[in-house]
Amino acid sequence: MTAAVDAATLAVVVIDSQSVVRAGIRAWCHESRAPIEVVDDFADSDEFFSAYSAGSPGVDVVLLDPARGGKVDASVIREICSAGFRTVVYSHIGNAHAIRSALDSGAATYLVKSEGRDHLIDALLSANTDTPHIGPLMAAALSNDPTIDRPLLAPREQEVLIAWFRTESKNVVAEQLFISTSTVRTHLQRIRAKYAAAGRPAATKAALVARAIQDGLIGIDEL
């Protein structure tokens, strides 16, 4: 495990089976001059968990390729997200089902490797915020969802959203629901992504409240 970076710098760990990809991501982050540093890289999640455990400090974002045998292994995404790590999926697999499955498993963003450096840098910088980065193929996957006019929020997403409406603190939401603050942030990011892809962006908390009321998720008297 490498030493911690400056607090203003985004600390990224890369998990990808191909060493050339890991080296390329390091170079892209360095060349971008963005406040990003790849602090570690691993060939698989087993190597990652041999160095980092749930709650380990010094990791802001995990950039993960979960492809196994030509498919996205959602269990790997769930394992890393459940350990409290913000996760961006970075894969060559770009079909809509794989993208939606990864997002439903907890990924903050799904990026396809063919989408290039600029999208990767933006996705990493956005992953640690409440505003999701939506690449072209992720947008298409969400837009092709038959429930997109009224985004289908998972029960846990609705629970997090309503709890957040009733408090000013994501930490309080995490305590109430027995999840990590990072997981709360991931749920909120994914909710914003679903609304943005539906053509109903909600960049602020007030906008999300308005969307939730419009969609019948919560009543004004419940706030």
N, C-alpha and C positions, 0 to 999 in steps of 0.2 A: 504494500500500500504506500503510495507516495505521500509527501508532506502536503498539508493543506495549502491552498492558494489564498491570495488576498480575498477579503470578503466581497469586494466589488467585482471579482472575476467569477464567471460561471464555471463550476467544476463539473466536467463531463467524463463519464466512464463509457467506453465503447465495448460492446459485445458483438463480435462478428467472427465467423469461422475462417474468413479469409484475411490473412495477414496484410495483403496488399490493400485491401479495403480499409483496414484499421490505420495503416500508414497514410493512406490518402486522406482520411478524415482528419488526422492530426495536421497534415499539411494544409488542408483547406481552412481549418480553424485558425492556424497560425497566419496564413496569408491574408485572411479576411480582416485582420486587425481589430476584430470585434473582441469584447472582453470575455473571451472563452478560452479555457485551457482543458485539453484532454489529459486528465491526471492518471488514467490507467486504461489499459485495454486487455480484453480477454477473448479467448476463442469460443468459450461457451459459458452458460450460466453457472455450471458447477465450479469453474475457476473463479468466477465472480464471487460466489458465496463462500469460497474458501478464504477470500480476502476481506469481504464485507458482510456484515450481518444486519438484521433489521435494526434501524435506528442509527446506523453508523454515520458519524459526521463526515463532512468533506466531500459529499457527492450531491450535487444539485440536480443532475439529470443523467439518466442511463439511456444511451442510444443503442438500441437492440435490433439485431436481425434475428427474428424467431423462426426463420424458415427451416423446416425439417422435412426432407423427402419431397420437396416441391410444394409443401403446404405450410401455412402459418400455424405454429404450435401455440395455441392460445394459453395452454397451461403454463408455459414459461412466462408469458406476459403477466398472467395472474399472480404467479409466485413472486415476481419482482415487484409488482405494484402492491401486493399485500404486505411486503416487507417495508413499505413506506417510501419507495423510490419513485420519483417522477420519471416516467418512461415515454420515450419517443421511439416508435417502431420505424426502422429504416430497412426496407426489404425490396427485392426485385419483383416480388409478387404484387400485382396491381389490380386484381379483380375485386369487384365491389363486395362480395361476400367476405373475403379475407379482411378487407379494410374495416367493415362494420363489426366483424367478429373481434378484431383486435381492440377497437374502441370500446366495445361492450365488455372486454376483459380488463379494461382499466387504462389503456394507453391514452396519453394526453393528445397525441397527434400521430398520424400515420403518413409517412413519406415514402414514395417509391424512388429507388436509386436513380432512375432515369430522369428524375425531375431536377437534378443538378445542385450545384453548390449553394446558390443564393437561397433556394428554398430550405436547404439543410440548416444554414446559419440562422435564418429567420425562425425556423421551427425550434431550434435549440434555445434561442433567446426568448421565445415566447413561452416555452414549456414551463418556466418557473414563474409565470405571471397568471393572471386571471383571463387573459385574452388569448384564445387559441390561434395558432397558425393553421390555415387550411390550404393545403396544396391542391393543384388541379384535380388529381385523381381522387383525393379524399372528398373534395367538393362534389365530384361527379357521383361517387359512391353514396354520399348522403342524399344528393338530389334525386337519385334513382330509387330511393327508399319509398315504397308506396304510401307511407304514413307522413311524408315530408311536409304537407301543408300544415299539419299540426304535429310537430315532432313527437315521436313516441319516446317518452322518457321512461327509463327503467324505474321500478318501484324505489330502489335505493337512491336514484338521482332525484326523484320527487321528494323523498324524505330529507335529503341533504338540502335541497333548494328551499323547502319550506322552513326548515330549522334555521337556515341562514337568513331568511327574511325576518325572522323573529329575534335576531341578535346581531350585534355589530362585529362579532368576532368569529373567525373561522376556528380559532382554538376552542371556543366554547362549543361550537357545533361538533368538533371532533370528540370532545369530552362527553357530550350528550349521547352521541351515537357509537361511542367506543371504537373510533377509527382514528387514523392519523390526520394531522392537519394537511399533510401532503395529499392524502386521499380525498379530503374535502375539496381541495383546490382542483384536483383532477376532475372530479364530478362536475364542478362548476364550469371548468373549461369545456368539457364535453357537451354540457347543456348549451353553452354559448355557441359552440360549433354547430350543433344541430339546428339551432334557430337561425344562425347565419346562412347555413346551406339552404334553409327553407325560404330565404329571402326576407326574413324577419329578424334582422340583427338586433342584439341586445347587449351593447357594450358596457352599460352601466347597471348597477343594482336596481335603480328605478325602472329601467327598461325591462329587466327580467321580471320584476314584479308585475309590470303592465302585461307582459306576455302570459304570465301564469294566470292572471285574473281573466284575460281574454280566453284562455284555453280551459278555464274551469278547474284549474289545479288548486286554487285557493280563493277564498272569498275575502272581500275587503274587511269584513268584520272579524276575520281570523288573524289579521296582521296585528 
